[in-house]
Amino acid sequence: METPKDVLVHRLFSYAENGKIAYGHQDDLVYGHSWVVEDVEKDPLKRSDVKDVTGKYPVVVGFDLGGIELADSCNLDGVDFGLMRRAALKHIERGGIVTLSWHPRNPLTGGDAWDISSDKVVESVLPGGEKHTEFMLWLRRAADFIESLGPDSAVIFRPWHENIGSWFWWGGNLCTPDQYKDLYRFTHMYFSQVRGLTNILWCYSPNGNCNPREYMSRYPGDEFVDMLGIDTYEYVGPTGLADAAVHYQVELKAALTYLAAIGMEHEKLMCLSETGLEGLQDPKWWTDVLYPAIKDFSVSYVLTWRNAHDKPGHFYAAWNGFEGAADMKAFSKLDKIVFLD
């Protein structure tokens, strides 16, 4: 008998095998560029910047668990965890897919996930470390949230992401490859063996500006990973938008090329777990930049980052009234691209 996780895996493989790419958006149902859900208990969760523009919901919606480890009521972006639970279940009920990331605070220094003032943090949370007991509580709280979604709600979970770069306390210069692997494996074993959570599809998602050797240098092993992801963004530098687009496409195509080879060798799904251009400064970004870079690869889904309601320029999907909305709508109508009807 197929489990909910089996069904999700087969669905994602089906997208890839049939040349389809599902679209995803971070925090899509709980806020947008100029709105935020106020009634966390009763809001019908019908609003979506993506739906406002394209007429359809994204297939994949992402949420972040940062803050759950401290038993906060809201995550690091101000999303109430009760609302997040309702939104995740509503999206799954509609036929969508949910992916969860996690930016936990720094347990050793008390700083945030970006606090890289110490290279002893991963060591401190592993068995025998001074923060191990506290870390076990953090894992329990994160597992409690996923468990609360119910055994029939399979989700993609991608902890300890962007791990080749050194901007998180679990990143490249902050721990050894073996320590990182132990962190990922320990997290997996706690969720799957201690807690018995069988509804999780595990995604390993380093940052994009790395080579194949670096990508695999911290790979925890096939038994701990279901999906290979990569986080690659376009950044506009002093040379301008056109150069930024070319650099992004070259980097992304190179990453997806080696990811496809690794995925075939290890029989793993592949996704573009985070991407985007902040503020969508390029009016043809969707059809002229993103789509040409991904269309020839077996990418099961691509997720663009969030549309912050409290930071006007921090958005990665079009919204109603945005002058570049027509290009995203055109992207949503491409044969290879899948949205949720």
C-alpha positions as CSV (number, residue, x, y, z in Angstrom):
1,M,0.0,0.0,0.0
2,E,1.4,3.4,-1.0
3,T,2.1,5.8,1.8
4,P,1.4,9.6,1.5
5,K,5.1,10.1,1.1
6,D,5.2,7.5,-1.7
7,V,2.3,9.3,-3.5
8,L,4.2,12.6,-3.2
9,V,7.4,11.1,-4.5
10,H,5.6,9.6,-7.5
11,R,3.9,12.8,-8.3
12,L,7.2,14.7,-8.3
13,F,8.8,12.1,-10.4
14,S,5.9,12.3,-12.8
15,Y,6.4,16.0,-13.3
16,A,10.1,15.4,-14.1
17,E,9.5,12.4,-16.3
18,N,6.9,14.2,-18.3
19,G,8.9,17.4,-18.9
20,K,6.8,19.4,-16.5
21,I,8.0,21.8,-13.8
22,A,5.7,22.8,-10.9
23,Y,5.8,26.3,-9.7
24,G,6.2,27.2,-6.0
25,H,6.1,30.4,-3.9
26,Q,7.2,31.0,-0.3
27,D,4.5,32.0,2.3
28,D,2.0,32.5,-0.6
29,L,-1.2,32.1,1.4
30,V,-0.4,34.0,4.6
31,Y,0.7,37.4,3.2
32,G,1.5,39.2,0.0
33,H,3.1,42.4,-1.3
34,S,0.5,44.7,0.3
35,W,-1.6,42.5,2.5
36,V,-1.4,40.1,5.5
37,V,-3.8,37.6,7.0
38,E,-5.1,39.3,10.2
39,D,-7.6,36.7,11.4
40,V,-5.3,33.7,12.0
41,E,-8.1,31.4,13.1
42,K,-10.9,32.1,10.6
43,D,-9.4,33.6,7.4
44,P,-10.5,31.4,4.5
45,L,-7.0,31.5,3.1
46,K,-8.1,32.2,-0.5
47,R,-5.8,35.2,-1.1
48,S,-2.6,34.8,-3.0
49,D,-0.5,37.2,-5.0
50,V,0.2,34.5,-7.5
51,K,-3.5,33.7,-7.9
52,D,-4.3,37.4,-8.2
53,V,-1.9,37.6,-11.2
54,T,-2.2,34.2,-12.9
55,G,-5.7,33.0,-11.8
56,K,-4.1,29.9,-10.2
57,Y,-2.4,29.0,-7.0
58,P,1.2,27.8,-7.0
59,V,1.6,24.0,-6.9
60,V,4.2,24.3,-4.1
61,V,4.0,26.6,-1.1
62,G,6.9,27.0,1.2
63,F,6.9,27.9,4.9
64,D,9.7,28.3,7.4
65,L,9.9,26.9,10.9
66,G,12.4,29.4,12.3
67,G,11.2,30.3,15.8
68,I,9.5,27.0,16.5
69,E,12.6,25.9,18.4
70,L,12.0,28.6,21.0
71,A,8.3,27.8,21.2
72,D,7.5,31.2,19.7
73,S,4.0,31.9,18.6
74,C,5.2,33.2,15.2
75,N,8.1,32.4,13.0
76,L,11.0,34.6,12.1
77,D,8.9,36.4,9.4
78,G,5.9,37.0,11.7
79,V,3.8,34.1,10.6
80,D,1.6,32.6,13.4
81,F,2.4,28.9,13.6
82,G,-1.3,28.1,14.0
83,L,-2.0,30.0,10.8
84,M,0.9,28.2,9.1
85,R,-0.6,24.8,10.1
86,R,-4.0,25.8,8.7
87,A,-2.5,27.2,5.5
88,A,-0.4,24.1,4.9
89,L,-3.4,21.8,5.4
90,K,-5.6,24.0,3.3
91,H,-3.0,23.9,0.5
92,I,-2.7,20.2,0.6
93,E,-6.5,19.9,0.7
94,R,-6.6,21.9,-2.6
95,G,-4.1,19.5,-4.2
96,G,-1.0,21.4,-3.5
97,I,2.4,20.5,-2.1
98,V,4.1,22.0,1.0
99,T,7.8,22.4,1.6
100,L,9.3,23.4,5.0
101,S,12.6,25.1,5.6
102,W,14.1,25.9,9.0
103,H,16.2,28.9,10.1
104,P,16.7,28.0,13.8
105,R,18.5,30.5,16.0
106,N,22.1,30.0,17.1
107,P,21.9,27.8,20.3
108,L,25.4,28.6,21.4
109,T,25.4,32.4,21.1
110,G,21.8,33.2,21.3
111,G,22.0,35.0,17.9
112,D,19.9,34.2,14.8
113,A,20.6,31.7,12.1
114,W,23.0,34.1,10.4
115,D,25.1,34.5,13.5
116,I,28.5,33.0,12.5
117,S,30.5,34.4,15.3
118,S,31.5,30.9,16.5
119,D,32.6,27.8,14.6
120,K,31.7,25.6,17.5
121,V,27.9,25.6,17.2
122,V,27.4,22.4,15.3
123,E,29.8,20.6,17.6
124,S,27.8,22.0,20.6
125,V,24.5,20.4,19.5
126,L,25.8,17.0,18.5
127,P,25.8,14.2,21.1
128,G,28.2,15.1,23.9
129,G,28.1,18.8,23.1
130,E,27.2,21.4,25.7
131,K,24.0,22.4,23.9
132,H,22.8,18.9,22.9
133,T,20.1,18.7,25.5
134,E,18.7,22.1,24.4
135,F,19.0,21.0,20.8
136,M,16.9,17.9,21.5
137,L,14.1,20.1,22.7
138,W,14.4,22.2,19.5
139,L,14.2,19.1,17.4
140,R,11.2,17.9,19.4
141,R,9.3,21.2,18.8
142,A,10.0,21.1,15.1
143,A,8.9,17.5,14.9
144,D,5.8,18.3,16.9
145,F,4.7,20.8,14.3
146,I,5.2,18.4,11.4
147,E,3.4,15.7,13.4
148,S,0.5,18.1,14.0
149,L,-0.2,18.1,10.2
150,G,-1.2,14.5,10.5
151,P,0.2,11.3,8.9
152,D,-1.7,11.8,5.7
153,S,-0.1,15.1,4.9
154,A,3.3,14.4,3.3
155,V,5.6,17.4,3.2
156,I,9.1,18.2,1.8
157,F,11.5,19.1,4.6
158,R,14.9,20.7,3.8
159,P,16.8,21.5,7.0
160,W,20.4,22.8,7.1
161,H,20.2,24.3,3.6
162,E,22.7,26.5,1.8
163,N,25.4,24.6,3.7
164,I,28.4,25.1,1.4
165,G,28.3,28.9,1.9
166,S,29.2,30.3,5.3
167,W,26.3,32.6,6.2
168,F,24.5,30.2,8.5
169,W,26.0,28.6,11.7
170,W,25.9,25.2,10.0
171,G,27.7,26.5,6.9
172,G,30.9,25.6,5.2
173,N,33.5,27.4,7.4
174,L,31.5,26.9,10.6
175,C,31.8,23.1,10.8
176,T,33.6,20.2,9.2
177,P,32.0,18.1,6.5
178,D,31.7,15.2,9.0
179,Q,30.1,17.4,11.6
180,Y,27.6,18.7,9.0
181,K,26.7,15.1,7.9
182,D,26.3,14.1,11.6
183,L,23.9,17.1,12.1
184,Y,21.8,16.1,9.1
185,R,21.8,12.4,9.9
186,F,21.0,13.0,13.6
187,T,18.0,15.3,12.6
188,H,16.8,12.6,10.2
189,M,17.1,9.8,12.7
190,Y,15.3,11.7,15.4
191,F,12.4,12.6,13.1
192,S,12.1,9.2,11.4
193,Q,13.2,6.7,14.1
194,V,12.5,8.3,17.4
195,R,9.4,10.2,16.4
196,G,8.3,7.7,13.7
197,L,7.4,10.5,11.1
198,T,7.1,8.7,7.8
199,N,5.4,11.6,6.0
200,I,8.6,13.6,5.3
201,L,10.4,13.8,2.0
202,W,13.9,14.9,2.8
203,C,15.6,17.5,0.6
204,Y,19.3,18.3,0.6
205,S,19.7,21.8,-0.8
206,P,23.1,23.5,-0.8
207,N,23.6,27.0,-2.3
208,G,24.1,27.2,-6.0
209,N,27.5,28.9,-6.3
210,C,29.4,25.6,-5.7
211,N,30.8,22.9,-7.9
212,P,29.9,19.2,-8.0
213,R,32.7,18.2,-5.6
214,E,31.6,20.9,-3.1
215,Y,27.9,20.0,-3.5
216,M,28.6,16.3,-2.5
217,S,31.2,17.1,0.1
218,R,28.6,17.3,2.8
219,Y,26.0,14.9,1.3
220,P,24.7,12.8,4.3
221,G,24.0,9.7,2.2
222,D,21.3,8.2,0.0
223,E,19.4,6.7,3.0
224,F,18.9,10.2,4.4
225,V,18.0,12.1,1.2
226,D,15.0,11.8,-1.1
227,M,15.5,15.0,-3.2
228,L,18.4,17.0,-4.4
229,G,17.8,20.8,-4.4
230,I,19.8,23.9,-5.0
231,D,19.3,27.5,-4.0
232,T,20.4,30.0,-6.7
233,Y,19.4,33.6,-6.9
234,E,20.0,36.4,-9.5
235,Y,21.8,39.4,-8.0
236,V,22.2,42.7,-9.9
237,G,25.7,44.1,-9.5
238,P,27.4,47.2,-10.7
239,T,27.5,45.8,-14.3
240,G,23.8,45.9,-14.5
241,L,20.7,43.8,-15.2
242,A,21.8,42.2,-18.5
243,D,25.0,40.9,-17.1
244,A,23.2,39.7,-13.9
245,A,20.8,37.7,-16.1
246,V,23.6,36.1,-18.1
247,H,25.6,35.2,-14.9
248,Y,22.5,33.7,-13.3
249,Q,21.6,31.6,-16.3
250,V,25.2,30.3,-16.7
251,E,25.4,29.5,-13.0
252,L,22.0,27.9,-12.9
253,K,22.4,25.7,-16.0
254,A,25.8,24.5,-14.8
255,A,24.3,23.6,-11.4
256,L,21.3,21.8,-12.9
257,T,23.6,19.9,-15.3
258,Y,25.7,18.4,-12.6
259,L,22.6,18.0,-10.3
260,A,20.9,16.0,-13.1
261,A,23.9,13.7,-13.3
262,I,24.1,13.2,-9.6
263,G,20.3,12.6,-9.4
264,M,20.5,10.0,-12.1
265,E,23.4,8.2,-10.4
266,H,21.7,8.3,-7.0
267,E,18.1,7.9,-8.3
268,K,17.0,11.1,-6.6
269,L,14.4,13.8,-7.5
270,M,15.7,17.2,-8.4
271,C,14.3,20.7,-7.6
272,L,15.2,24.3,-7.7
273,S,14.5,24.8,-4.0
274,E,14.9,28.6,-3.9
275,T,15.4,31.1,-6.6
276,G,14.4,34.6,-7.8
277,L,15.3,38.2,-8.6
278,E,14.4,40.5,-5.7
279,G,12.0,43.2,-6.9
280,L,11.7,41.6,-10.4
281,Q,13.6,44.5,-12.0
282,D,13.7,42.7,-15.3
283,P,10.2,43.0,-16.9
284,K,10.7,39.7,-18.8
285,W,12.5,37.8,-16.1
286,W,10.0,34.8,-16.1
287,T,10.0,34.1,-19.8
288,D,13.4,35.4,-20.9
289,V,15.6,34.5,-17.9
290,L,14.2,31.8,-15.6
291,Y,12.4,29.7,-18.2
292,P,15.2,29.3,-20.7
293,A,17.5,28.3,-17.8
294,I,15.3,25.5,-16.5
295,K,13.2,24.3,-19.4
296,D,15.6,21.5,-20.6
297,F,16.1,20.0,-17.2
298,S,14.0,17.4,-15.2
299,V,13.3,19.8,-12.4
300,S,10.3,18.7,-10.5
301,Y,9.6,22.1,-9.1
302,V,11.0,25.6,-8.8
303,L,10.2,27.9,-5.9
304,T,10.6,31.6,-5.8
305,W,11.0,33.4,-2.5
306,R,8.5,35.5,-0.6
307,N,6.6,38.7,-1.2
308,A,7.1,40.6,2.1
309,H,4.1,42.7,3.1
310,D,6.3,45.0,5.3
311,K,9.2,45.5,2.9
312,P,7.9,47.0,-0.4
313,G,10.9,46.1,-2.5
314,H,11.3,42.6,-1.1
315,F,9.2,40.4,-3.5
316,Y,10.0,37.6,-5.8
317,A,6.6,36.9,-7.5
318,A,4.4,39.4,-9.3
319,W,1.4,40.9,-7.6
320,N,-1.8,42.6,-8.6
321,G,-0.9,46.1,-9.9
322,F,2.8,45.3,-10.5
323,E,3.8,46.6,-14.0
324,G,5.7,43.3,-14.8
325,A,2.8,41.0,-13.9
326,A,2.0,40.1,-17.5
327,D,5.3,38.2,-17.9
328,M,4.6,36.0,-14.9
329,K,1.1,35.3,-16.3
330,A,2.7,34.4,-19.6
331,F,5.1,32.1,-17.7
332,S,2.1,30.4,-16.0
333,K,0.6,29.5,-19.4
334,L,3.7,27.8,-20.8
335,D,3.1,24.1,-21.5
336,K,6.0,22.9,-19.3
337,I,5.0,25.0,-16.3
338,V,2.4,23.7,-13.9
339,F,0.2,25.8,-11.6
340,L,-2.6,24.6,-9.4
341,D,-6.1,24.9,-10.9
